[in-house]
Amino acid sequence: MIHLISNRSLPWDSKKTLSDINPPETIQLDIETTGLCAWTNQIISVQIGYGGEAFVIDTKDFDFTQLKWLENHVCIGHNIKFDLLFLRNKGIIIEKVWDTYLAERLLTNGKFVKRDLGSVAKRYLGVDLDKDVRDKLAVFGLNHQDCIEYSGKDVLYLEEIAKKQVYRLKDKKMFTVAKDEMANVPAFTYMEQCGFYLNKEEWLAAESKGIEIRDRLVSDLHKSIIDLVPEYDNLQGDLFSQDVKSTVLWSSPKQVSEALHKAGIITEGSSVAKDEIGHISHPIIGTYLKYKAQDKLCGTYGSNFLNHVKSDGRIRTNFKLLVNTGRTSSSPNLQNIPSYDKPEDDVFRHAFQAEEGNMLLVNDYSGQESVILADRSKEPNLLDFYLNGGADLHSYVARLVWPDELGELTLDVISKEHSGLRKKAKSTTFALAYGASASSVGQEVYDRFMKTFPGLFEYFDMCEQRTLEDGFITINEKSGMKFYIDQWEYFLDLQRKMDNSWWADYRKSKGTHRFEKMNKMKKDFYAIGGAIRRKSMNYPIQGTAAHQKKRALRKLYEFLRNYNLIPSVKICVEVHDELVVECPSGMADRLAPKIQEIMEDAANYYLDKLTMKASPVITKYWNH
């Protein structure tokens, strides 16, 4: 039964008042709005459901303080962060939630299925929810009967769906991660409400500076390739310019690949994607990758980016709380704004600032994914480094991998005088953690790493084997989060079929009608198998890092709430291994060590042998 609560004469038979709502502890919640932005759009209605009844509350000229009682209830919603943000802006702070979208995301992580409410209701209950009315609702509000009916139906089935999800989550031993993800929602909602102050003038100056940096890198590339392959010298040039210029168009991957091949750096036809050439320590590779990153930065974060800034000068991003690994993504994307070693090049981040009277606390983990890799793999050499207080992992790795060249040197000397091998050690370590093969990092380097860190490769093999046995990747054992391999059964079927006799038949099939089909089987086998290995190696590392950071964010939010520091202390953004907080200047020195403690405790909760350090920096600008 759907009831309407409104002071207007609207086309609906069952009319009620707010006093007719007598909700239990757990209710179903949804809102309808004129658009997606909680700062520029309005709430059309609030829907509350329980016991087979739905109340559609018309919010035209409505006093939202009449709904403060919602704060005392567990609210079930689908993508409920959206609803919470609109209501939070009205002064209603809901802390206890169950999100049927997040639960479904966990249950189907890795599977190609639809997760909108209509699809979920159909999958669990066989119910058809007509979503065609949604666009009409944004235009006409509750002035049409079908709009009122549409609004009410959304809170008739959520609790029944949630109960079925809880059963499945417990059966799959994922209820722990589900509870954690639900508890994270209010923290992310508050962070979205806070936003991050952006100095528009400095942003525009950053755009010009970014283009200048990009052009400087292009100039360096021209000089480097001419030194390596003189035939690329553009002798025609510009009669009015003294700049050295080659004939290579650096924005063309094809031309870059040809040039690097002629320079003897890569093989003919090789990709110049970062994943493929990032391990190569040649200077021109480093410059080229910096150029690509800078070019993308200039294209993505230009003057149009300022359209996202709200009237109060703060930019607010919408966080997607779960991607495959457990990480988040955001739109507009603040997570890909890079930091630079040279402060003068950190121009885009510098435009993100604390407002007058405030300071930023920029807090990040030290070597987060490397520590996680060592802790999970239990590789003796890596554990030894961290347990004995090592500070420069990449110099340490370089010394072990190249003992003839570096074995007698201190880590400090390696860092200063053998930066090339240190850089190669760093890029290879990260590449291997992301599932790189010998062909990606180079066979010689791969073999050296395998000899130096045998425990690491045993761990990688174990991860892959476990995935093949289970059909899913266990992202983290403590939380129970999983990533399902959608093509697992197909891959096992290929594995069974492609025995020695199949390969013999495959070699004979060339030139026959069977070859195309068999060749597709071979390509699928290697493509899916390679993806399984890479994801099996990397997803638990990325996922554990995401768990650490989300737990830190949640614990920080709870601390701020419990000590009445909201809204004077704002959580501005989270970026993978980093949390940025804004607080009154007089509070910064006292708050910084507390945030450090929260972050370290959250990280160590997911570690076994090792501990992780967080380093807070008090600054006016986001340039850490």
C-alpha positions as CSV (number, residue, x, y, z in Angstrom):
1,M,0.0,0.0,0.0
2,I,1.3,3.4,-1.0
3,H,0.3,6.5,1.0
4,L,0.9,10.2,0.1
5,I,1.7,12.9,2.7
6,S,1.3,16.3,1.2
7,N,-0.2,19.7,2.0
8,R,-1.2,20.0,-1.7
9,S,-4.1,18.6,-3.7
10,L,-2.3,15.8,-5.6
11,P,-3.9,13.0,-7.5
12,W,-3.7,10.1,-5.0
13,D,-6.5,8.3,-3.0
14,S,-4.7,7.3,0.2
15,K,-3.7,10.4,2.1
16,K,-1.8,10.3,5.4
17,T,0.0,12.7,7.8
18,L,3.5,12.4,9.3
19,S,1.9,11.4,12.6
20,D,0.6,8.2,10.8
21,I,4.1,7.0,10.4
22,N,5.0,4.6,13.2
23,P,8.2,3.0,12.0
24,P,10.2,0.0,13.4
25,E,13.9,0.2,14.1
26,T,14.7,-0.7,10.4
27,I,13.1,1.2,7.6
28,Q,13.4,1.5,3.8
29,L,14.5,4.9,2.6
30,D,14.6,6.6,-0.8
31,I,14.4,10.1,-2.2
32,E,13.5,11.6,-5.5
33,T,15.3,14.7,-6.7
34,T,15.3,17.1,-9.6
35,G,18.9,16.1,-10.5
36,L,22.1,14.4,-9.3
37,C,23.8,17.4,-7.5
38,A,23.0,17.8,-3.9
39,W,24.0,21.5,-4.1
40,T,22.1,22.7,-7.1
41,N,19.1,20.3,-7.2
42,Q,16.2,19.9,-4.9
43,I,14.5,17.0,-3.1
44,I,11.1,16.2,-4.7
45,S,10.0,13.6,-2.1
46,V,11.2,11.4,0.7
47,Q,9.9,7.8,0.7
48,I,9.8,5.7,3.8
49,G,8.7,2.0,3.8
50,Y,8.1,-0.7,6.3
51,G,5.7,-3.7,6.8
52,G,4.4,-3.6,3.2
53,E,3.5,0.1,3.4
54,A,5.2,3.1,1.7
55,F,4.8,6.7,2.6
56,V,5.6,9.3,-0.1
57,I,6.4,12.6,1.6
58,D,5.9,15.6,-0.7
59,T,8.8,18.0,0.2
60,K,7.6,21.2,-1.5
61,D,7.7,23.9,1.1
62,F,8.6,21.2,3.6
63,D,10.3,21.6,7.0
64,F,13.0,18.9,7.0
65,T,13.5,19.1,10.8
66,Q,10.3,17.0,10.9
67,L,12.4,14.1,9.7
68,K,15.2,14.3,12.3
69,W,13.8,11.1,13.8
70,L,15.3,9.2,10.8
71,E,18.6,9.5,12.5
72,N,17.5,7.0,15.1
73,H,16.8,4.2,12.6
74,V,18.6,1.7,10.4
75,C,17.9,2.9,6.9
76,I,18.0,0.5,3.9
77,G,18.5,2.0,0.5
78,H,19.9,1.3,-2.9
79,N,23.0,3.4,-3.5
80,I,22.1,5.1,-0.3
81,K,25.0,7.5,-0.2
82,F,23.2,9.6,-2.7
83,D,20.1,9.9,-0.4
84,L,22.3,10.5,2.7
85,L,24.1,13.5,1.0
86,F,20.9,15.3,0.1
87,L,19.5,14.7,3.5
88,R,22.7,15.7,5.3
89,N,22.6,19.0,3.5
90,K,19.2,19.4,5.1
91,G,20.6,18.8,8.6
92,I,19.6,15.1,8.8
93,I,22.6,12.9,9.7
94,I,21.9,9.2,9.2
95,E,24.7,6.9,10.5
96,K,23.2,3.4,10.4
97,V,22.6,2.1,6.9
98,W,22.4,-1.0,4.7
99,D,23.0,-0.4,1.0
100,T,21.5,-3.1,-1.3
101,Y,23.7,-1.8,-4.1
102,L,27.0,-2.2,-2.2
103,A,25.9,-5.6,-1.0
104,E,25.1,-6.7,-4.5
105,R,28.4,-5.2,-5.7
106,L,30.2,-7.4,-3.2
107,L,28.2,-10.5,-4.1
108,T,28.8,-10.2,-7.8
109,N,32.2,-8.5,-7.9
110,G,33.9,-9.5,-11.2
111,K,30.7,-10.7,-12.8
112,F,29.1,-8.9,-15.7
113,V,25.6,-8.3,-14.2
114,K,23.4,-5.3,-13.8
115,R,23.1,-3.9,-10.2
116,D,20.4,-1.2,-10.6
117,L,17.4,-1.6,-8.3
118,G,15.2,-2.9,-11.1
119,S,17.6,-5.6,-12.0
120,V,18.3,-6.6,-8.4
121,A,14.5,-6.7,-7.5
122,K,13.9,-8.9,-10.6
123,R,16.8,-11.2,-9.7
124,Y,15.9,-11.7,-6.0
125,L,12.1,-11.3,-6.0
126,G,10.9,-11.7,-9.6
127,V,9.4,-8.2,-9.3
128,D,9.4,-5.8,-12.2
129,L,10.0,-2.1,-11.3
130,D,9.2,0.2,-14.2
131,K,12.0,2.8,-14.3
132,D,10.7,4.6,-17.4
133,V,8.9,7.2,-15.2
134,R,12.1,8.5,-13.7
135,D,12.7,11.2,-16.3
136,K,9.0,12.3,-16.1
137,L,9.3,12.6,-12.3
138,A,12.2,15.1,-12.6
139,V,10.0,17.3,-14.8
140,F,6.5,17.0,-13.3
141,G,7.3,16.0,-9.7
142,L,4.4,14.4,-7.9
143,N,1.7,16.0,-10.1
144,H,1.0,12.7,-11.8
145,Q,-0.3,9.5,-10.3
146,D,2.3,7.3,-12.0
147,C,5.1,9.4,-10.5
148,I,3.7,8.9,-7.0
149,E,3.4,5.2,-7.6
150,Y,6.9,5.0,-9.0
151,S,8.3,6.7,-5.9
152,G,6.5,4.5,-3.4
153,K,7.4,1.2,-5.1
154,D,11.1,1.8,-4.5
155,V,10.7,1.3,-0.7
156,L,8.4,-1.7,-0.8
157,Y,11.0,-4.4,-1.6
158,L,14.4,-3.2,-0.2
159,E,14.2,-5.0,3.2
160,E,13.3,-8.3,1.6
161,I,16.2,-7.9,-0.8
162,A,18.5,-7.0,2.1
163,K,17.5,-10.1,4.0
164,K,18.4,-12.3,1.1
165,Q,21.7,-10.5,0.6
166,V,22.6,-11.0,4.2
167,Y,22.0,-14.7,3.9
168,R,24.2,-15.0,0.8
169,L,26.9,-12.8,2.3
170,K,27.1,-15.0,5.4
171,D,27.1,-18.2,3.2
172,K,30.0,-16.8,1.2
173,K,31.8,-15.6,4.3
174,M,31.6,-12.0,3.2
175,F,29.4,-10.5,5.9
176,T,32.4,-8.9,7.6
177,V,33.4,-6.9,4.6
178,A,29.7,-6.0,4.0
179,K,29.4,-4.6,7.5
180,D,32.6,-2.6,7.0
181,E,31.4,-1.2,3.7
182,M,28.1,-0.1,5.2
183,A,29.9,1.6,8.1
184,N,32.1,3.5,5.6
185,V,29.1,5.1,3.8
186,P,28.5,8.0,6.4
187,A,32.2,8.8,6.4
188,F,32.3,9.1,2.6
189,T,29.1,11.1,2.7
190,Y,30.7,13.6,5.1
191,M,33.8,13.8,2.9
192,E,31.7,14.6,-0.1
193,Q,29.9,17.3,1.8
194,C,33.2,18.9,2.9
195,G,34.8,19.2,-0.5
196,F,38.1,20.7,-1.1
197,Y,38.8,24.5,-1.6
198,L,40.3,25.3,-5.0
199,N,42.0,28.6,-5.7
200,K,40.7,29.4,-9.2
201,E,43.4,31.9,-10.1
202,E,46.2,29.5,-9.1
203,W,44.4,26.7,-11.1
204,L,44.4,28.8,-14.2
205,A,48.1,29.7,-13.6
206,A,48.7,25.9,-13.1
207,E,47.2,25.2,-16.5
208,S,49.7,27.5,-18.1
209,K,52.6,26.1,-16.0
210,G,51.5,22.6,-16.9
211,I,51.6,23.3,-20.6
212,E,55.0,24.9,-20.1
213,I,56.3,21.7,-18.3
214,R,54.8,19.5,-21.1
215,D,56.5,21.6,-23.8
216,R,59.8,21.4,-21.9
217,L,59.5,17.6,-21.8
218,V,58.8,17.5,-25.6
219,S,61.9,19.6,-26.2
220,D,64.0,17.2,-24.1
221,L,62.6,14.3,-26.1
222,H,63.5,15.9,-29.4
223,K,67.1,16.4,-28.2
224,S,67.4,12.9,-26.8
225,I,66.1,11.1,-29.9
226,I,68.4,13.2,-32.2
227,D,71.4,12.2,-30.0
228,L,70.4,8.6,-30.3
229,V,69.2,8.5,-34.0
230,P,70.6,11.6,-35.9
231,E,68.4,10.9,-38.9
232,Y,65.5,12.2,-36.9
233,D,67.0,15.7,-36.8
234,N,64.5,18.1,-38.5
235,L,67.0,20.0,-40.5
236,Q,64.3,22.2,-42.0
237,G,63.3,23.3,-38.6
238,D,62.0,26.8,-37.8
239,L,64.2,29.5,-39.3
240,F,63.2,31.8,-36.5
241,S,63.8,29.4,-33.6
242,Q,66.9,28.1,-32.0
243,D,65.1,25.1,-30.5
244,V,66.2,21.6,-31.5
245,K,63.4,19.7,-33.0
246,S,63.1,16.1,-34.3
247,T,60.6,14.8,-36.9
248,V,58.9,12.5,-34.3
249,L,55.4,13.4,-33.3
250,W,55.5,12.5,-29.6
251,S,51.7,12.3,-29.3
252,S,51.7,9.4,-31.8
253,P,52.4,6.0,-30.2
254,K,53.2,4.5,-33.6
255,Q,55.9,7.1,-34.3
256,V,57.3,6.8,-30.8
257,S,57.5,3.0,-31.1
258,E,59.4,3.3,-34.4
259,A,61.8,5.8,-33.0
260,L,62.6,3.8,-29.8
261,H,63.1,0.7,-32.0
262,K,65.6,2.6,-34.2
263,A,67.3,3.7,-31.0
264,G,67.7,0.1,-30.0
265,I,65.6,0.5,-26.9
266,I,62.6,-1.7,-27.7
267,T,61.8,-4.4,-30.2
268,E,60.0,-3.6,-33.5
269,G,56.3,-3.1,-33.1
270,S,56.4,-3.0,-29.3
271,S,53.7,-1.1,-27.4
272,V,54.9,2.2,-25.7
273,A,52.2,1.9,-23.0
274,K,53.5,2.5,-19.5
275,D,52.9,-1.1,-18.4
276,E,55.1,-2.3,-21.3
277,I,58.0,0.1,-21.1
278,G,57.9,1.3,-17.5
279,H,60.6,-1.1,-16.4
280,I,63.2,0.1,-18.9
281,S,65.7,2.4,-17.2
282,H,66.8,4.4,-20.2
283,P,66.5,8.2,-19.7
284,I,64.4,8.8,-22.7
285,I,61.8,6.3,-21.5
286,G,61.5,8.2,-18.2
287,T,61.1,11.5,-20.0
288,Y,58.5,10.0,-22.4
289,L,56.4,8.6,-19.6
290,K,56.5,12.0,-17.8
291,Y,55.5,13.7,-21.0
292,K,52.5,11.3,-21.5
293,A,51.4,11.9,-17.9
294,Q,51.8,15.7,-18.2
295,D,49.9,15.7,-21.6
296,K,47.0,13.8,-20.0
297,L,47.1,16.1,-17.0
298,C,46.9,19.2,-19.2
299,G,44.0,17.7,-21.2
300,T,42.0,16.6,-18.2
301,Y,42.6,19.4,-15.7
302,G,42.3,22.5,-17.8
303,S,40.1,25.5,-17.3
304,N,36.9,23.4,-17.9
305,F,37.7,21.6,-14.6
306,L,36.6,24.8,-12.8
307,N,33.0,24.1,-13.8
308,H,33.0,21.6,-10.9
309,V,33.7,24.3,-8.3
310,K,30.6,25.2,-6.2
311,S,29.5,28.7,-5.2
312,D,31.5,28.4,-1.9
313,G,34.7,27.9,-3.8
314,R,35.0,24.2,-2.9
315,I,35.1,21.3,-5.4
316,R,33.1,18.2,-4.5
317,T,33.6,14.8,-6.0
318,N,31.3,11.9,-6.1
319,F,32.9,8.7,-4.8
320,K,32.1,5.3,-6.2
321,L,32.7,3.2,-3.1
322,L,33.6,-0.1,-4.6
323,V,35.6,-1.1,-7.8
324,N,37.0,-4.5,-8.5
325,T,39.8,-4.4,-6.0
326,G,37.9,-2.7,-3.2
327,R,39.3,0.7,-4.1
328,T,37.2,3.8,-4.8
329,S,36.9,5.9,-7.9
330,S,35.7,9.5,-8.1
331,S,34.1,12.0,-10.5
332,P,35.4,14.6,-11.0
333,N,38.6,12.7,-10.6
334,L,40.8,14.1,-7.8
335,Q,42.6,10.8,-7.3
336,N,44.7,11.1,-10.5
337,I,46.1,14.5,-9.9
338,P,49.8,13.5,-9.5
339,S,52.4,14.8,-7.0
340,Y,55.9,15.7,-8.2
341,D,59.3,15.4,-6.6
342,K,60.0,19.0,-7.4
343,P,57.6,21.4,-5.5
344,E,57.8,23.9,-8.4
345,D,56.3,21.3,-10.7
346,D,53.5,20.5,-8.3
347,V,51.3,23.2,-9.8
348,F,47.9,21.6,-10.0
349,R,47.9,20.2,-6.4
350,H,49.2,23.6,-5.2
351,A,45.9,25.2,-6.2
352,F,44.1,23.0,-3.7
353,Q,44.4,24.9,-0.4
354,A,43.2,25.4,3.1
355,E,40.8,28.3,3.5
356,E,41.8,31.4,5.5
357,G,42.5,30.5,9.1
358,N,42.9,26.8,8.4
359,M,45.7,24.4,7.6
360,L,45.8,21.1,5.7
361,L,47.0,17.9,7.3
362,V,48.2,15.7,4.4
363,N,48.7,12.2,5.7
364,D,50.0,9.3,3.7
365,Y,51.3,5.8,4.2
366,S,55.0,5.1,3.7
367,G,55.5,2.4,1.0
368,Q,52.0,1.0,1.6
369,E,51.8,-1.6,-1.2
370,S,55.4,-2.7,-0.7
371,V,54.8,-3.4,3.0
372,I,51.6,-5.3,2.2
373,L,53.5,-7.4,-0.4
374,A,56.2,-8.3,2.0
375,D,53.7,-9.0,4.8
376,R,51.5,-11.2,2.6
377,S,54.3,-13.1,0.8
378,K,56.5,-13.6,3.9
379,E,59.5,-13.3,1.5
380,P,62.5,-13.6,3.9
381,N,64.6,-10.9,2.3
382,L,61.7,-8.4,2.2
383,L,60.7,-9.2,5.8
384,D,64.2,-8.8,7.0
385,F,64.4,-5.4,5.5
386,Y,61.3,-4.1,7.2
387,L,61.8,-5.9,10.5
388,N,65.3,-4.4,10.8
389,G,64.1,-0.8,10.3
390,G,65.1,-0.4,6.6
391,A,64.2,3.0,5.1
392,D,65.2,2.7,1.4
393,L,63.6,-0.4,0.0
394,H,64.6,0.2,-3.6
395,S,68.3,0.7,-2.9
396,Y,68.2,-2.5,-0.7
397,V,66.5,-4.5,-3.5
398,A,69.1,-3.1,-6.0
399,R,72.0,-4.3,-3.8
400,L,70.6,-7.8,-3.5
401,V,69.7,-8.1,-7.2
402,W,73.0,-6.7,-8.5
403,P,75.5,-7.9,-5.8
404,D,78.5,-7.7,-8.1
405,E,78.0,-4.0,-8.8
406,L,76.5,-2.8,-5.5
407,G,77.1,-5.5,-2.9
408,E,79.7,-3.6,-0.9
409,L,78.0,-0.2,-1.0
410,T,75.8,1.5,1.6
411,L,72.2,2.2,0.7
412,D,72.9,5.9,0.8
413,V,75.7,5.6,-1.7
414,I,73.5,3.4,-4.0
415,S,70.7,6.1,-3.8
416,K,73.1,8.9,-4.7
417,E,75.5,7.3,-7.1
418,H,73.7,4.4,-8.7
419,S,70.2,5.9,-9.3
420,G,69.8,4.0,-12.6
421,L,69.9,0.5,-10.9
422,R,67.9,1.8,-8.0
423,K,65.2,3.1,-10.4
424,K,65.3,-0.3,-12.2
425,A,64.8,-2.1,-8.9
426,K,61.9,0.2,-8.0
427,S,60.1,-0.1,-11.4
428,T,60.6,-3.9,-11.4
429,T,59.3,-4.3,-7.9
430,F,56.1,-2.4,-8.7
431,A,55.7,-4.1,-12.0
432,L,56.0,-7.6,-10.5
433,A,53.5,-6.6,-7.8
434,Y,51.1,-5.7,-10.6
435,G,51.5,-9.0,-12.3
436,A,54.3,-8.3,-14.8
437,S,55.9,-11.2,-16.6
438,A,59.5,-11.8,-17.7
439,S,58.6,-10.4,-21.2
440,S,57.5,-7.1,-19.5
441,V,60.5,-6.5,-17.2
442,G,63.2,-8.3,-19.3
443,Q,64.2,-11.9,-18.8
444,E,67.6,-11.1,-17.2
445,V,66.1,-8.8,-14.6
446,Y,63.2,-11.2,-14.0
447,D,65.6,-14.1,-13.4
448,R,67.7,-12.0,-11.0
449,F,64.6,-11.1,-9.0
450,M,63.4,-14.7,-9.0
451,K,66.8,-15.8,-7.6
452,T,67.0,-13.1,-5.0
453,F,63.3,-13.3,-3.8
454,P,62.2,-16.9,-4.3
455,G,59.6,-16.6,-1.7
456,L,57.9,-13.8,-3.7
457,F,57.5,-16.0,-6.7
458,E,56.3,-19.0,-4.6
459,Y,53.7,-16.6,-3.2
460,F,52.6,-15.5,-6.7
461,D,52.3,-19.1,-7.8
462,M,50.2,-19.9,-4.7
463,C,47.9,-17.0,-5.4
464,E,47.3,-18.1,-9.0
465,Q,46.7,-21.8,-8.0
466,R,44.3,-20.8,-5.3
467,T,42.3,-18.7,-7.7
468,L,42.1,-21.5,-10.2
469,E,40.9,-23.9,-7.5
470,D,38.3,-21.5,-6.1
471,G,37.1,-19.6,-9.1
472,F,37.6,-16.3,-7.3
473,I,40.4,-14.2,-5.8
474,T,40.3,-13.7,-2.1
475,I,41.0,-9.9,-1.9
476,N,41.6,-10.1,1.9
477,E,41.3,-13.1,4.2
478,K,40.3,-11.0,7.2
479,S,37.4,-9.2,5.5
480,G,36.4,-12.1,3.2
481,M,36.1,-9.8,0.1
482,K,36.3,-11.7,-3.2
483,F,36.6,-11.0,-6.9
484,Y,34.9,-13.7,-9.0
485,I,36.5,-14.8,-12.3
486,D,33.7,-14.5,-14.8
487,Q,35.3,-16.8,-17.3
488,W,36.7,-19.3,-14.8
489,E,34.7,-22.3,-16.0
490,Y,35.5,-21.5,-19.6
491,F,39.2,-21.4,-18.8
492,L,39.1,-24.7,-17.0
493,D,37.3,-26.2,-19.9
494,L,40.0,-24.9,-22.3
495,Q,42.7,-26.3,-19.9
496,R,41.1,-29.7,-20.0
497,K,40.8,-29.8,-23.8
498,M,44.2,-28.4,-24.6
499,D,46.3,-31.5,-23.7
500,N,49.3,-32.8,-25.7
501,S,47.1,-34.3,-28.4
502,W,45.3,-31.0,-28.9
503,W,48.5,-29.2,-29.4
504,A,49.7,-31.8,-31.9
505,D,46.4,-31.4,-33.7
506,Y,46.7,-27.6,-33.6
507,R,50.1,-27.6,-35.3
508,K,48.7,-29.9,-38.0
509,S,45.6,-27.7,-38.5
510,K,47.4,-24.7,-39.9
511,G,46.0,-24.0,-43.4
512,T,42.8,-25.9,-42.7
513,H,39.3,-24.8,-41.8
514,R,39.9,-25.9,-38.2
515,F,42.8,-23.6,-37.6
516,E,40.7,-20.4,-37.0
517,K,38.7,-22.0,-34.2
518,M,41.6,-23.6,-32.6
519,N,43.7,-20.5,-32.8
520,K,40.9,-18.6,-31.0
521,M,41.0,-21.2,-28.3
522,K,44.7,-20.7,-27.9
523,K,44.4,-16.9,-27.7
524,D,41.6,-17.1,-25.2
525,F,43.5,-19.6,-23.1
526,Y,46.6,-17.3,-22.8
527,A,44.6,-14.1,-22.5
528,I,42.4,-15.4,-19.7
529,G,45.2,-17.3,-18.0
530,G,47.4,-14.2,-18.0
531,A,44.7,-12.0,-16.6
532,I,44.0,-14.5,-13.9
533,R,47.6,-14.6,-12.8
534,R,48.1,-10.8,-12.9
535,K,44.9,-10.2,-10.9
536,S,45.7,-13.0,-8.5
537,M,49.0,-11.4,-7.7
538,N,47.9,-7.8,-7.6
539,Y,44.3,-7.6,-6.4
540,P,45.0,-8.7,-2.8
541,I,47.7,-6.1,-2.5
542,Q,45.5,-3.2,-3.9
543,G,42.5,-4.5,-2.0
544,T,44.3,-4.7,1.3
545,A,45.6,-1.2,0.8
546,A,42.0,-0.1,0.1
547,H,40.8,-1.8,3.3
548,Q,43.4,0.0,5.3
549,K,42.5,3.4,4.0
550,K,38.8,2.9,4.3
551,R,39.1,1.8,7.8
552,A,41.3,4.8,8.6
553,L,38.7,7.1,7.0
554,R,35.9,5.5,9.0
555,K,37.8,5.7,12.3
556,L,38.8,9.3,11.6
557,Y,35.2,10.2,10.9
558,E,34.0,8.5,14.1
559,F,36.7,10.3,16.1
560,L,35.6,13.7,14.7
561,R,32.0,12.9,15.4
562,N,32.6,11.7,18.9
563,Y,34.6,14.8,19.9
564,N,32.2,17.3,18.2
565,L,34.8,18.3,15.6
566,I,32.3,18.3,12.7
567,P,32.2,20.5,10.7
568,S,35.2,22.6,11.9
569,V,37.5,19.7,10.8
570,K,36.8,18.7,7.3
571,I,37.9,15.5,5.4
572,C,38.8,16.9,2.0
573,V,39.8,13.9,-0.1
574,E,41.2,10.4,0.0
575,V,43.7,9.3,-2.7
576,H,44.7,5.7,-2.5
577,D,47.4,5.9,0.2
578,E,46.6,9.4,1.3
579,L,44.1,11.3,3.5
580,V,43.8,15.1,3.3
581,V,42.1,16.9,6.3
582,E,41.5,20.6,6.8
583,C,41.3,22.1,10.3
584,P,41.7,25.4,12.1
585,S,45.3,26.5,12.3
586,G,45.5,26.4,16.1
587,M,44.4,22.7,16.1
588,A,46.8,21.4,13.5
589,D,49.7,20.5,15.8
590,R,47.4,18.5,18.2
591,L,45.4,16.8,15.5
592,A,48.2,15.6,13.3
593,P,49.6,12.9,15.7
594,K,46.0,11.7,16.3
595,I,45.4,11.2,12.6
596,Q,48.7,9.5,12.3
597,E,47.7,7.1,15.1
598,I,44.4,6.4,13.5
599,M,45.9,5.7,10.1
600,E,48.6,3.4,11.5
601,D,46.2,1.4,13.7
602,A,43.9,1.0,10.7
603,A,46.7,-0.3,8.5
604,N,48.2,-2.6,11.1
605,Y,44.8,-4.2,11.6
606,Y,45.3,-5.9,8.2
607,L,49.0,-6.8,8.7
608,D,50.5,-9.9,10.2
609,K,54.3,-9.6,10.7
610,L,54.9,-6.0,9.8
611,T,53.7,-2.6,10.8
612,M,53.0,0.4,8.7
613,K,54.0,4.1,9.2
614,A,51.9,7.1,8.3
615,S,53.5,10.5,7.9
616,P,51.5,13.7,8.5
617,V,52.5,17.0,7.0
618,I,51.0,20.4,8.1
619,T,50.8,22.7,5.1
620,K,48.7,25.4,3.5
621,Y,48.7,23.7,0.1
622,W,48.2,20.1,-1.2
623,N,51.7,19.7,-2.4
624,H,52.9,16.7,-0.4
